[in-house]
Amino acid sequence: MASAFGSIEMFRLRHVPIETLSEHVVFVHESAVADGELGLSPLDRVHVRGTAPDGAVREITGTLNFCGDALLEIDEIGLSRVAFRSLGLEAGSGVSVTHASAPRSVDRVRRKLAGERLSRQDFDAILQDVVRHRYSKVELSMFVLACALRALDMNELVSFTRAMIDSGERLDFGAGPIADKHCVGGVPGNRTTMLIVPILAACGARMPKTSSRAITSPAGTADTMATLANVALSRTELHRVVVEAGACIAWGGALDLAPADDILITVERPMELDTEAQMVASILAKKKTAGATHVLVDIPVGDTAKVRSHEQADALTQQFLEVAHAIDLELDVVVTEARGPVGFGIGPRLEALDVLAVLRGETAAPADLREKSLFLAGRLLERVGAARPNQGHALARTTLDRGQALEAFERIVNAQGRRELPPEAPHRFTVTARAEGRIREIDCWGIARVAKHAGAPANAAAGVRLLRTVGDVVAAGEPLFEIHSRSEAQLGFARAYSEDHTELIRLGF
């Protein structure tokens, strides 16, 4: 170490390319702490500070981890990938490290846990600290749980949504209707967005669709689109794509739109927690910041979907409508039935194959995915004025059947940057029916777990391909679905789960 003075020591900066999602993680050699005067312990919050060549002071706050000789020299401080990027100094720069106090806004989170109501100022303070990466994973989890355990009332929900909108940048596509669509999730394979977008684009409606990657599912729209095209577009690239193709299907995480939501998702995902209030705030904040003026929200309802009853769907619809009105967003909410997945594929590559089959008009394309997409596209075409009342479905069907939607999709893919579809998974296992009967229901949550155990969405080719669907009659021993996996170990996990859960596909007459 170059020098030591009091509680501050100087270190050489090193980039440690470890993915920690949104968390700033700082690494220090254990001997540096033992021999120096830092008085630090693992998981302490620390402040890292240095000076750029132009004289600007750069600083971040992070969570401390100790390591041994294999990772760092004794006079080095290592920063995780996101922390190194945030600090913005060159490797080898001199930096200091000191203790850092917890953000004051954490006290507001504790108040919420105690049952108090939070104001707009409270949410602003919390989310400002969140986007500056001042919250540890523990504190992020505490905030998410506080909002889940102490349900947000409508005033809080509107304040939370507005604070989330103001936590980042906004896109602007000028005057005129800007269409968007979102599904609240819970139904595997439901890739209607990738069909709705090109249908609307082919009809002259602008639809700059920004989508998320999977939170608790085997694939999100961005995961599936990423198997066919580049989705990590910059703001400039996204605008260019929309000018060239009239629409896009991009990953919103690269655009700094409502960034607080993207950070909160990093703890919601492992907890598999997605409360209604957080869902409403997340969806509508993303739509508003993406420049949308007219939005369609799909709420699938089913015994194994995210929303289990029509009463719950009605309450959720009311929340969506009230918050949308408060933030000046035209909103149409559609409640759809979900007795199983939509389409045959569950997992990024398999879902992309379904989308392509529908666009190409293949006879073996999943009819449920086609019909649901046409229904939703028709509603949205009417909302943005691209179709006359009660004529939206017919226009959507004609656009798809004549190949115009496929042409529009090809323009979008080319504009974003075409990718070669990943090769199929090398390991497969077929699950067969234990008895004869008619398929009454497919467990959405359970079949999604099989796909996740198989490796989706981390491995794009992994997942489940349904060989039979709701309404089909099957005989004992007849194939029901295939598990696709990259490795034999993951295939074993998925197979064991499916064998332990024999009611994934429910039969009856």
N, C-alpha and C positions, 0 to 999 in steps of 0.2 A: 504494500500500500504506500502511496506517495507520501501521505502525511495524515496525522490525526490531531484533531483539536476538539477537546470537550466531547460532546455527544455526536459530532459530525466527523465522518471519515470520507476520504475521496477514493473513488474506484474508477477503473477503466470500464467503459460500457461494452457489453457484448450482447449480440442478438442470439437468443435461444429460440429457434423456430419450432416452438411447441404451440399447438392450437388450444387455446383456453376459452374459445368462444368470445364472449364480450369482456371477460374479466382480465384486468391488469394483474399479472403475476410477476413478482420480482424474485430472483434467485440469488442467494448469497452463499459463499463457501462457509461451511460450518466452522472451520478453523478461524476465519476472519472474525466471527462473532466471539469465539472463545478467547482469541488473542487481543482483540481490540476493546474499545470502550463503548460499544453501541448499546448493550443491554437489550438486545432484540430476542424475540422468541418466534418460532414458527407460527404462521397465520396472523402475525402482527400486521397492522396497517402501517405502511411506510410511505415517505415522500421522497421521490427521486427528482433531483434538480441538476440542470447543467446549462451551459451557455453555448449558443450556436456561433458559428464563425462571424455572423453579422452583428453579434453582440446581444441578440435576443435571448432572454431567459426562457428555457423550456422546462416544464415540470409536469409530473403525473403523480397520482396516488395509486398504490397497489397493495396486494396481499403478499406477504413474505413467505418464501419457502427456503429451507436449507438443502444443500446438496454437498456431494463429495468431489474428489479430484477429477472424476471422469467428465464432469460437466463444466466446471469453472476453475480458473486459477484463484489463488487466495486474494488477489488484488482486483478481481473482476466482479461486477454486478451484471447479472443476466436479466434480460427482459423477454417475456413471452412475445409471440408474434404481434398481437394487438397492442400490447404495451409499448413495444419498440416503435411501432408505426405511430402511435399517439405522441410519443416523446419527440420524435422527429430529429434526433441527433445521429451522427455517424458513429458506427462501431469504433471503439477506441477512444471516444471522447471522455473527458473527465466529468464525473458526476458525483454528487453527494447523496447520502441517504440518511434520513432522520425519521423518528417516530412521527406519525400523523394521527390526528384526532378523528373520531368518527364524524361524518357530516351531521350538522345540526338537524337536518330534515328527518333523520332517523327517529328523533323524538316524536315527530308527527306520526310516523308509522306506529310507534308504541301507543300513542293516543288512540289510533284507529283500532288497534288490537284490544284496547281497554273499552271499546264501545262508543267512542266519540265520533261525531260526524266531521268530515274534512271539508274545507272550503276550497275554492279555486286556487287561492294563494298557497294552500297546503300542497295540493297536487302539483302546482308549478314548481315549488321548491323541491319536492321529492323527485319529480321527473328530470329536472335540471341536473340534480346530482347523479341520477341514474345514467343520463346520456354522457356525462363527463367521467363515467366509469369510477365514481367514488364509492359505489356500493359493492360490497363483497357479495359472493353467492349467498351467504347466510342472510344478509340484509335484504337482498332481492327476494329470497324465498319468504322472508318475514312479511314483506309488503304484499306479495301475491296472496299469502295465506290470510293476512289481515283483511284484504278485500273479499276473500272467499268466505271466511268465517263470520265477518261482520258485514253483511250484504250492503252494497251501496244503494242508497235511495236515489230517486230520479235526479234530484239536484246534484248529488255527488257524481252520478253517472255522466251527466252533461258536463260538469266541471272537469272530470277525469278525461273525457273525450276531447274537450277543447284544449286541455293542457297537453294531451298527447299530440294533437294536431300541431300545436305551437312548439313542440320539442325538436322539430327538424325543418327541412325544406319543403317547398310545394312545387308541383309542376303546373305549367300554364299552357294550355293549347288554344287559347283565344276564345272568341265568341262561338256560340252555337252549342247544340247538345253534345256532350261527351259521355258516351255510354260506359257502363261498368257492370260487373256481375260478380256475385260471390255466393258460395254455398257454405253454410255453417259447419258442414262436415259430418263425420260419423258414418258415412256410407262409402265403403271401398270401391275403387274403380270408377268413381263418378266424375269422369273427365269431360263434362259437358262444355266447360269453358273453352276448351281447345276446338270445339265445333262452333260454338256461338260466335266467337270472335271473328273467324273468317266469313261466316254467314253475314254478320253485320257489316263487315268491311266490304264484302262484295255488293252489298245494297247501298253503299255510299255513306254509312254511318261511321263516325270515328270512334275507335275503341282502344285506347292505349292501356291494355290490361297489365297491371302489375300484380303478381301473385307471390305467395309465400312458399317456402319449402315445407316439408312435412313437419308437424309438431308432434302429434301422437299417432299419425297414420303411416301406412307403408309407402305413401307417395303424396306429394302435393302437386299442384299444377306446374309449378316451376321445376320440380324434379322430373316430371314427365316430359315437359317441353325441352328440358336440357339434354334429353337423349337425341333430339332432332336438330336443335339449334342453340346458339349461344344465348343465354338468358341474363348474364351479368353485364347489362348495358349501363353505360354512363348516362347522365342526363342528356348530353349532346347526342349520343348515339341513339337514345330512345326517341328523341324528337326527330332525328333524321329518319328512323324506321317508320314512324307514324306518317311523316310527309311522303315517304316513298310507297308505303303499303297501306296506309289508312288505319293501321292497327299494329299492335305488338302483343306478345305474350312474354313478359320479362319478369325477372326476379326483383321484387321490390327492395330486398335487403341491400342492394348495391347503390341505392338512390338516396339514402338518408331521409326517407319519408317516414315520419313518426318513428324515429329511431329508438325511442324509449320502449316501444312495443317489441321491436326485434330483440332488445336486451332482456326484457321480461320473459320472452318466449324461451330463452336459454335455461330458465329454471322451471317454467311451466312444462316443457317437454319431458325432462326426466321424472317430474312428479306426476305426469299425465293428468295435469289439472288445467281445465279450461272452463272457468265459470261463465255463467250467462252474461254478467255485467262486463267482465273483462273481454268476452267475445264481442259484445256489441260495441264497446269502445274501440277495440282493436280494428274491427272490420270497417266501421264508419270513419275512423280517423285515417285509415289507409286510403279509403276511397276519396275522401275530401282532399287529402294532400296530393293524391295522384291526379287531381284536376277534374274528377268526374262531376257531372251535373245531374245525371239520371242513372240510378243504380237499381238493379234487380237482386234481391236476396232470396235464395232458395233455402227453405227449412224442411229437410226430410224428416219424417216422423215414422218411427217403427219401434218394435219391442226391443231391438238390439242396436238401434241407432243412437246418436248422441241425444236427440230429443225423443222421448219415449211416448209422449201422449199429445193429443190435440189441445188439451188444456194448457200444457206447458208451451206448446207452439204458439197458442193465442197470446199468452203472457209475454213471450219473447217477441212476437210480432209487435205488440204494443210498445215495448221498450225501443225496438228499432225505429218505429214510426215517430215516437216522441223525441228521441235524440236526433234523428235525421231532420225533423222540423226545426229543432233548436239550432242546428248548424247549417241550415239553408241547403238541404240536399233533397232532391226529388227521389222518392223511394217507393218501389213496388216490392211487396213481400209475397212470396208464393210458398204455400205449404204443400209438400209432395209426399206420397206414400213410399215407404222403404221397407220392403219385406226381404231385402237382401242386397248384395252389391249391384251396381249398375255396370253392365258390360261383362266381359269374360276375364279380363286381366286385372290383377291386383299387384302393383309394383310398377316402377317407372317404365321399363321397356315394354312390358306386357300391356300396359295401358296405352302406350303410344301406338302399339300395333292395332288396338281397337279403334283408336281415333282415325288412323290412316285407312282402315278397312271401311269405316263409315264414309269418310270423305271420298273414297274411290268407288263407292257404291258396290262393294263386293257382296255377293249373295250370302256369304257366311258372316257378315258383319253383325255385331250385336244389335238386335232390333230395339231393345230397351234404351240403350245409349242414344241411338238415332232419334227415337220418338221423344224422349225427354228433352234432348237438345233442341229439337224443332219447336216443341212447346214453349220452352223458355226463350228461345231466340225470337219467336213470334211475339211474345209479350213485350220484349225489350224493343223490338222494331216499332211497335205501336207507340211505346212510351216516348221514343225519341223523334217520332214523326216521320220515320222512314216507311211506314206502312199505315194505311187507313185503318180505322177501328174494325176489328173482327177479320182483318185481312192479313195479319202478321204471320200466322201459321202457314197459310198458303204461299206467301212470298218466301218464307224460309225454306219450305219444302222444294219449291221450284228452283231456288238458288242452289240448294244442295244437289238435287237430281240432275241439273244441267251442267254440273261440274264447275260452276262459278265459285263455290266455296273452296273447292280444292285449288283452283287457280289463285284465289286470294291467300290461302294458307301457304302455298309455294312462294308467293311474293314476300310474305312475312318471314318465312324461314330463310330465304335468300338474303333479305335485308338485314336480318339479325346475325347471320353467319351460319351456314348449314354445317351440321355435324353428321357423321356416319353413325347409324344406329348401332349401339353396342351389341356384340355377339351374344347369342343365347347362353343361358347358364348351363354349365357342363353336367350338373348333377340334378337328377329328377326322381321323384317318387309319386306314384299314383295312389290316391286314397279311393277305396271302393265302398259301395253301399253295403251295410250290414244286413239289410232286409229290403223287401220290395215295398213300394209305395209311391205316392206323389209328393214331390218336394213342396212343402207348404211355406217354408221359410229358411233362409240362410242367415246364420248368426253373423251380423256385420262386425261386431267387435271381436268375436272369436276368430273368424277367418282372417281378419286383419292381423291378429296376433300371430297366426301361422306364418303369414307373409313376412312379418317383422322378424320372427325367429329364423326365417330362411335367409335374412340378410337385407331386406328392403327397408328403407330406401338407400342405405349406404352403398349397397351394390345394386346398380341400376337394373341388372338382369334378373335379380332375385325376386321371388314373390310367389303368387298362386295364380293358376289359370283354371277357371271353372270349365268343366266339361259338360255339366248339366246346370240348369237354372230353375228358378221358381216356376212351378206349374208342370215341369217334366215328370213323367212316370218312369221309375227306374226299377230294375230287378236286382235281387241280391247278388253281390259280386260285380255289379256294373260300375265302371269308373265314374267318380264324382268330380274330382279335381286333381290337378297335378301341382306338386310343390317343386319350384325351381330354385336352385341354390348354387352359389359359387364354390362352396366347399362341402365336403362330406360331413364335417362336424356340424355346420349350420343346418344342413339337411336333416341330420339326426335330431337336432333340437326341435325343428319344425315338425318332423314326423312324430316325435314323442308327444309334443303338445296336442297334435291332432288325434293321436290314439288315446290320450287321456281325456279328451273332450269329445265324446261320441255324438253329442247333439249339435255339432256345428251346422249340419244340414238336417233339418227336421222333416220327417216323413209322416204322411197320413193321408186319409181319403175323406 
